[in-house]
Amino acid sequence: MVMEDIEYDIIIVGAGPAGCACAYQLRNEKLKIALIDKATFPRDKICGDALSADVINQLYRMDERLAADFESFGKKIDSHGVRFVAPNSQHIDIDFANPNHGKAAGYISKRIDFDQFLFDQVKDQSNLTVITGQKVDDIKVSKNSVELKINNSRIFSKLIIGADGAHSIVNKKLGQIKVEKNHYCAGIRCYYDRVSQMHPKNHIELHFYDDVLPGYLWIFPLPNGQANVGLGMLSSEVSMRKINLKQKLEELVKKHPNLINRFENAEPMEKPQGFGLPIGSKKRPLSGDRFLLLGDAASLIDPFTGEGIGNALRSGRIAAEHIVNAIGLNDFSKEFNKRYDKVIYQKMWNELRISRSMQKLLRYPKLFNFVVKKANKNASVRTLLTSMLDNVDLKKELIKPSFYFKLLFS
């Protein structure tokens, strides 16, 4: 039960990966922290459910014990690579480069399970009050504090952290990030049972078919023989072409030559669930007087892959460092909080910018077909593409005309 006029040092709104990462990083600080979520856990989050190598890296950077606990977490499967399916239906399988730590480079875990794992790591922290099942009704910033209204009660803090996802009330009330269809993706997900011909190494699959470019259809294996199947496209394309994503997904799995046999005996386990992805394809203000935005609330989702969990965890880590400095200096001003924005974009913008350029290249399906054809014939090209998955500097080559010129004559 939320009591009136309780004061905290920090309020974190949203107990997903970004909010939990921030709270976890502050576990040893002498702060009074509230972690608020409108849902009660366990709760689902509509997502692709893939956990990239960067997610594992962030867990290790947060705490090796935390990462070790996740390695032994049972509700996940290893994923050792990715299958890219070109518009002409040719495909290439690329194994992930496995880092020194971790049993696998990537994993797949339903968000209802992964988010519960993270929530369980923080819920009993001595400096943390957890408030779930309570919706934030209003937020106001004054000279000396932030006031939240929750269920006709009030709580106060020195700083509020918006880690409450794509429809963040912290951003709505205090921020400046607006929905722009050219910088926003619409997605739909459906869990299936008995999808056949899954890769023996649990490769995630990205299918780039002409009628959904510059988006893609995905098939990600899950524990217990299930699969996460979905479709994501730029909202501007969905609007312009008047595409019904639910109908398009059903059409592809039932009629596309690559998929019809694989889904012949498959059974949907739910009705398709829609969601929105605010992608990091432009720089935006991520903070202001007495607030910071994290993860999806800060639009830090990769424009090419749609992956946001790694950046959510990273933003939580960075925010925690900034919070400690702000508390120490007793400075929560817009000017001081711009330091948070600066660090976020120093760490992330290069890859977000390159991913946006790669997303634009999907408008040229013949180019995609050409690269896949070359990679299937040339081991050196396959090795280069494998390296590009993890190396931002190498990934830059994909957006240079010279790269394709060299491929042409390789």
C-alpha positions as CSV (number, residue, x, y, z in Angstrom):
1,M,0.0,0.0,0.0
2,V,1.3,3.4,-0.9
3,M,1.3,5.9,2.0
4,E,0.9,9.6,1.7
5,D,3.8,12.0,1.6
6,I,6.7,9.5,1.8
7,E,10.0,10.9,0.6
8,Y,12.6,9.0,-1.3
9,D,16.0,9.9,-2.7
10,I,15.2,8.2,-6.0
11,I,12.1,6.9,-7.7
12,I,12.5,4.4,-10.5
13,V,9.3,4.0,-12.6
14,G,9.4,0.7,-14.4
15,A,10.8,-2.7,-13.2
16,G,11.8,-4.1,-16.5
17,P,15.5,-4.6,-17.5
18,A,16.4,-0.9,-17.5
19,G,14.8,-0.2,-14.1
20,C,16.1,-3.3,-12.4
21,A,19.6,-2.7,-13.8
22,C,19.6,0.8,-12.3
23,A,18.3,-0.4,-9.0
24,Y,20.8,-3.3,-8.9
25,Q,23.7,-1.0,-9.6
26,L,22.6,1.2,-6.6
27,R,22.3,-1.8,-4.2
28,N,25.3,-0.8,-2.1
29,E,24.5,2.9,-1.9
30,K,23.0,4.6,1.1
31,L,19.9,5.7,-0.7
32,K,16.2,5.4,-0.1
33,I,14.8,4.1,-3.5
34,A,11.3,3.3,-4.7
35,L,10.8,0.9,-7.6
36,I,7.3,1.3,-9.1
37,D,5.6,-0.8,-11.7
38,K,2.0,-0.7,-12.8
39,A,2.0,-4.5,-13.3
40,T,2.4,-7.3,-10.8
41,F,5.2,-9.9,-11.4
42,P,5.5,-12.2,-13.2
43,R,4.2,-10.3,-16.1
44,D,4.6,-10.7,-19.9
45,K,6.3,-8.1,-22.2
46,I,5.6,-8.4,-25.9
47,C,9.1,-8.9,-27.4
48,G,11.2,-11.2,-29.7
49,D,12.7,-12.8,-26.5
50,A,16.2,-13.0,-28.0
51,L,19.1,-12.1,-25.6
52,S,22.1,-10.9,-27.6
53,A,25.8,-11.2,-26.6
54,D,25.6,-7.7,-25.4
55,V,22.9,-8.6,-22.9
56,I,25.3,-11.2,-21.4
57,N,28.1,-8.7,-21.5
58,Q,26.1,-6.2,-19.6
59,L,25.2,-8.7,-16.9
60,Y,28.9,-9.5,-16.4
61,R,29.7,-5.8,-16.2
62,M,27.0,-5.4,-13.6
63,D,28.2,-8.3,-11.4
64,E,29.9,-11.6,-12.2
65,R,27.7,-13.3,-9.6
66,L,24.6,-12.0,-11.3
67,A,25.8,-13.2,-14.7
68,A,26.7,-16.6,-13.1
69,D,23.2,-16.9,-11.7
70,F,21.8,-16.2,-15.1
71,E,24.0,-18.8,-16.7
72,S,22.4,-21.4,-14.4
73,F,18.9,-20.0,-15.0
74,G,16.8,-22.8,-16.3
75,K,14.2,-20.9,-18.4
76,K,16.3,-20.2,-21.4
77,I,18.0,-22.0,-24.3
78,D,21.4,-21.3,-25.9
79,S,21.5,-19.7,-29.3
80,H,24.7,-20.0,-31.3
81,G,24.0,-18.0,-34.5
82,V,21.6,-16.3,-36.9
83,R,20.1,-17.3,-40.2
84,F,19.5,-14.4,-42.6
85,V,16.9,-15.2,-45.3
86,A,17.2,-12.9,-48.3
87,P,14.3,-11.6,-50.4
88,N,15.0,-14.2,-53.1
89,S,14.7,-16.9,-50.3
90,Q,18.4,-17.8,-50.3
91,H,19.8,-17.9,-46.8
92,I,23.0,-17.9,-44.9
93,D,23.8,-19.2,-41.4
94,I,26.3,-17.3,-39.4
95,D,27.6,-18.6,-36.1
96,F,28.0,-16.1,-33.2
97,A,31.5,-15.4,-32.0
98,N,31.4,-16.8,-28.4
99,P,33.1,-14.4,-25.9
100,N,35.5,-15.7,-23.3
101,H,32.8,-15.6,-20.6
102,G,29.5,-17.3,-20.9
103,K,28.4,-20.8,-22.1
104,A,26.9,-19.3,-25.2
105,A,27.1,-16.0,-27.1
106,G,23.4,-15.5,-26.9
107,Y,20.2,-17.0,-25.4
108,I,16.5,-17.0,-25.9
109,S,14.2,-16.6,-22.9
110,K,10.6,-15.5,-22.7
111,R,10.4,-12.0,-21.3
112,I,7.9,-13.2,-18.6
113,D,10.8,-15.4,-17.3
114,F,13.8,-13.1,-18.0
115,D,12.2,-10.0,-16.5
116,Q,11.2,-12.1,-13.4
117,F,14.8,-13.3,-13.1
118,L,16.0,-9.6,-12.9
119,F,13.1,-8.6,-10.7
120,D,14.0,-11.3,-8.2
121,Q,17.6,-10.0,-8.0
122,V,16.5,-6.6,-6.7
123,K,13.2,-7.0,-4.9
124,D,14.8,-7.8,-1.5
125,Q,17.4,-5.0,-1.6
126,S,17.6,-3.3,1.8
127,N,17.6,0.2,0.2
128,L,14.6,-0.5,-2.0
129,T,10.9,-0.3,-1.6
130,V,9.0,-2.2,-4.3
131,I,5.6,-0.9,-5.3
132,T,3.8,-3.1,-7.9
133,G,0.3,-3.1,-9.3
134,Q,0.2,0.7,-8.9
135,K,-0.1,3.1,-11.8
136,V,1.5,6.5,-11.7
137,D,-1.3,9.0,-12.3
138,D,0.6,12.2,-12.5
139,I,4.1,13.6,-12.1
140,K,5.1,17.2,-11.3
141,V,8.5,18.8,-10.9
142,S,9.1,21.7,-8.5
143,K,12.2,23.5,-7.5
144,N,13.0,21.1,-4.7
145,S,11.5,17.8,-5.6
146,V,9.5,15.5,-7.9
147,E,5.9,14.7,-6.8
148,L,4.2,11.5,-8.0
149,K,0.5,10.8,-7.6
150,I,-0.4,7.2,-7.2
151,N,-3.9,6.0,-6.3
152,N,-4.8,9.3,-4.6
153,S,-1.5,9.2,-2.6
154,R,1.6,11.2,-3.0
155,I,5.3,10.3,-2.9
156,F,8.3,12.6,-3.4
157,S,11.9,12.2,-4.5
158,K,14.9,14.2,-5.5
159,L,15.1,12.5,-8.9
160,I,12.8,10.3,-11.0
161,I,14.0,7.6,-13.4
162,G,11.7,6.8,-16.4
163,A,12.3,3.2,-17.2
164,D,8.7,2.5,-18.0
165,G,8.9,1.5,-21.7
166,A,7.6,2.7,-25.0
167,H,4.5,4.4,-23.4
168,S,6.5,6.0,-20.6
169,I,4.4,8.3,-18.4
170,V,7.7,9.9,-17.2
171,N,8.5,10.9,-20.8
172,K,4.8,11.9,-21.4
173,K,4.8,14.2,-18.5
174,L,8.4,15.5,-18.4
175,G,10.2,14.5,-21.6
176,Q,10.2,15.6,-25.2
177,I,10.3,12.4,-27.1
178,K,7.3,12.1,-29.4
179,V,6.1,9.3,-31.6
180,E,7.4,9.8,-35.1
181,K,6.4,7.1,-37.6
182,N,9.7,7.2,-39.4
183,H,11.5,6.5,-36.1
184,Y,9.0,4.0,-34.7
185,C,8.4,0.3,-35.5
186,A,5.2,-1.6,-35.2
187,G,5.5,-5.3,-34.3
188,I,3.3,-8.3,-33.7
189,R,4.2,-11.5,-31.9
190,C,2.7,-14.9,-31.6
191,Y,3.9,-18.0,-29.7
192,Y,3.7,-21.2,-31.7
193,D,4.1,-24.9,-30.8
194,R,5.6,-27.5,-33.2
195,V,7.2,-25.2,-35.8
196,S,9.4,-27.6,-37.8
197,Q,12.9,-27.5,-39.2
198,M,14.4,-25.3,-36.5
199,H,18.2,-25.0,-36.6
200,P,20.1,-27.6,-34.6
201,K,22.2,-24.8,-33.0
202,N,19.1,-22.8,-32.2
203,H,19.9,-20.0,-34.6
204,I,17.5,-17.1,-34.6
205,E,16.0,-16.5,-38.0
206,L,15.4,-13.2,-39.7
207,H,13.4,-13.4,-42.9
208,F,13.6,-10.3,-45.2
209,Y,10.8,-10.8,-47.7
210,D,10.0,-8.2,-50.3
211,D,6.5,-7.4,-49.1
212,V,7.7,-6.5,-45.5
213,L,10.9,-4.6,-46.3
214,P,12.4,-2.6,-44.7
215,G,11.2,-4.9,-41.9
216,Y,11.4,-8.6,-41.4
217,L,9.7,-11.7,-40.1
218,W,11.4,-13.5,-37.3
219,I,11.3,-17.1,-35.9
220,F,13.2,-17.6,-32.6
221,P,13.3,-21.0,-31.0
222,L,12.2,-21.2,-27.3
223,P,12.4,-23.8,-24.5
224,N,10.0,-26.8,-24.7
225,G,10.0,-26.9,-28.5
226,Q,8.1,-23.6,-28.8
227,A,8.9,-20.7,-31.1
228,N,8.4,-16.9,-31.0
229,V,7.2,-15.8,-34.4
230,G,6.7,-12.2,-35.3
231,L,6.8,-9.4,-37.8
232,G,8.2,-5.9,-37.4
233,M,8.0,-2.9,-39.8
234,L,8.5,0.8,-39.7
235,S,5.3,2.5,-38.7
236,S,5.6,4.9,-41.6
237,E,5.6,1.9,-44.0
238,V,2.7,0.2,-42.2
239,S,0.7,3.4,-42.5
240,M,1.6,4.3,-46.0
241,R,1.0,0.8,-47.4
242,K,-2.0,0.2,-45.1
243,I,-0.6,-3.1,-43.9
244,N,-2.5,-5.2,-41.4
245,L,0.4,-6.9,-39.5
246,K,-1.8,-9.6,-38.1
247,Q,-3.1,-10.6,-41.5
248,K,0.4,-10.3,-43.1
249,L,1.9,-12.6,-40.5
250,E,-0.8,-15.2,-41.0
251,E,-0.5,-14.9,-44.8
252,L,3.3,-15.4,-44.7
253,V,3.3,-18.5,-42.4
254,K,0.5,-20.1,-44.3
255,K,1.4,-19.3,-47.9
256,H,5.1,-18.4,-48.3
257,P,7.0,-21.2,-50.0
258,N,9.7,-21.0,-47.3
259,L,7.3,-21.3,-44.4
260,I,4.2,-23.3,-45.5
261,N,5.7,-26.7,-44.7
262,R,7.3,-25.6,-41.5
263,F,3.9,-24.3,-40.1
264,E,1.8,-27.2,-41.5
265,N,1.5,-28.8,-38.1
266,A,2.2,-25.7,-36.0
267,E,-0.3,-24.5,-33.5
268,P,-0.6,-20.8,-32.3
269,M,-0.5,-20.7,-28.5
270,E,-2.1,-17.3,-28.2
271,K,-3.7,-14.6,-30.2
272,P,-1.1,-12.4,-32.0
273,Q,0.0,-9.5,-29.7
274,G,0.9,-6.1,-31.0
275,F,3.5,-3.7,-29.7
276,G,5.5,-0.6,-30.6
277,L,9.2,0.0,-30.7
278,P,10.6,3.6,-30.4
279,I,13.9,3.1,-32.3
280,G,17.1,5.0,-31.7
281,S,17.4,6.3,-35.2
282,K,17.8,10.0,-34.1
283,K,19.3,11.8,-31.1
284,R,16.8,13.0,-28.6
285,P,16.9,14.7,-25.2
286,L,17.1,11.9,-22.6
287,S,16.9,14.0,-19.4
288,G,15.7,17.3,-17.9
289,D,15.2,18.9,-14.5
290,R,15.1,16.0,-12.0
291,F,14.5,13.2,-14.5
292,L,16.3,10.7,-16.7
293,L,14.9,8.4,-19.3
294,L,16.2,4.8,-19.8
295,G,15.8,1.9,-22.2
296,D,12.7,1.9,-24.4
297,A,11.5,5.1,-22.7
298,A,14.6,6.8,-24.1
299,S,14.1,5.2,-27.6
300,L,17.3,3.2,-27.4
301,I,16.2,0.3,-29.5
302,D,18.5,-0.9,-32.4
303,P,16.9,0.3,-35.7
304,F,18.1,-2.7,-37.7
305,T,17.5,-5.6,-35.3
306,G,14.8,-4.2,-33.0
307,E,16.9,-5.4,-30.0
308,G,16.6,-3.2,-27.0
309,I,17.4,-5.3,-23.9
310,G,21.2,-4.8,-24.0
311,N,20.9,-1.0,-24.3
312,A,18.2,-1.0,-21.6
313,L,20.7,-2.7,-19.2
314,R,23.5,-0.4,-20.3
315,S,21.4,2.7,-19.8
316,G,20.5,1.4,-16.3
317,R,24.2,1.0,-15.4
318,I,25.1,4.5,-16.8
319,A,22.1,6.1,-15.0
320,A,23.2,4.6,-11.7
321,E,26.6,6.1,-12.0
322,H,25.1,9.5,-12.8
323,I,22.7,9.2,-9.9
324,V,25.5,8.7,-7.4
325,N,27.3,11.8,-8.8
326,A,24.1,13.9,-8.7
327,I,23.3,12.9,-5.1
328,G,26.9,13.7,-4.1
329,L,26.7,17.1,-5.7
330,N,23.0,17.7,-4.8
331,D,22.6,18.8,-8.4
332,F,19.5,17.4,-10.3
333,S,19.3,20.2,-12.9
334,K,18.7,19.9,-16.6
335,E,22.2,21.2,-17.2
336,F,23.8,18.6,-15.0
337,N,21.7,15.8,-16.3
338,K,22.8,16.5,-19.8
339,R,26.0,14.6,-18.8
340,Y,23.9,11.5,-18.7
341,D,22.8,12.1,-22.3
342,K,26.3,12.7,-23.4
343,V,27.6,9.4,-21.9
344,I,24.7,7.4,-23.4
345,Y,25.3,8.7,-26.9
346,Q,29.1,8.3,-26.5
347,K,28.5,4.6,-25.7
348,M,25.6,3.9,-28.1
349,W,25.2,6.4,-30.9
350,N,27.8,5.0,-33.3
351,E,26.1,1.6,-33.4
352,L,22.6,3.1,-33.5
353,R,23.6,5.3,-36.5
354,I,25.1,2.4,-38.4
355,S,22.1,0.2,-37.7
356,R,19.8,3.0,-39.1
357,S,21.9,3.1,-42.3
358,M,21.7,-0.7,-42.5
359,Q,17.9,-0.5,-42.1
360,K,17.8,1.9,-45.1
361,L,19.8,-0.6,-47.2
362,L,16.9,-3.0,-46.8
363,R,15.1,-0.9,-49.4
364,Y,17.4,-2.4,-51.9
365,P,16.5,-6.2,-51.9
366,K,18.8,-7.0,-54.8
367,L,21.7,-5.8,-52.7
368,F,20.7,-8.1,-49.9
369,N,20.4,-11.0,-52.4
370,F,23.8,-10.2,-53.8
371,V,25.6,-10.3,-50.4
372,V,24.0,-13.6,-49.3
373,K,24.9,-15.2,-52.6
374,K,28.5,-14.0,-52.3
375,A,28.7,-15.1,-48.7
376,N,27.5,-18.6,-49.5
377,K,30.2,-19.0,-52.1
378,N,33.1,-17.3,-50.3
379,A,34.3,-18.4,-46.9
380,S,36.2,-15.1,-46.4
381,V,32.9,-13.1,-46.8
382,R,31.2,-15.4,-44.3
383,T,34.0,-14.8,-41.8
384,L,33.7,-11.0,-42.3
385,L,30.0,-11.1,-41.8
386,T,30.5,-13.1,-38.6
387,S,32.9,-10.5,-37.3
388,M,30.6,-7.7,-38.2
389,L,27.9,-9.0,-35.9
390,D,30.0,-8.0,-32.9
391,N,32.4,-5.3,-34.2
392,V,30.9,-1.9,-34.8
393,D,34.0,-0.7,-36.8
394,L,33.7,-3.6,-39.2
395,K,29.9,-3.1,-39.4
396,K,30.6,0.4,-40.8
397,E,31.9,-1.3,-44.0
398,L,28.3,-2.5,-44.8
399,I,27.2,1.0,-45.4
400,K,30.0,1.9,-47.7
401,P,29.7,1.5,-51.5
402,S,33.3,0.3,-51.6
403,F,32.3,-2.8,-49.7
404,Y,29.9,-3.9,-52.4
405,F,32.4,-3.0,-55.1
406,K,35.0,-5.3,-53.5
407,L,32.4,-8.0,-53.2
408,L,31.5,-7.7,-56.9
409,F,35.1,-8.5,-57.9
410,S,35.9,-11.0,-55.1
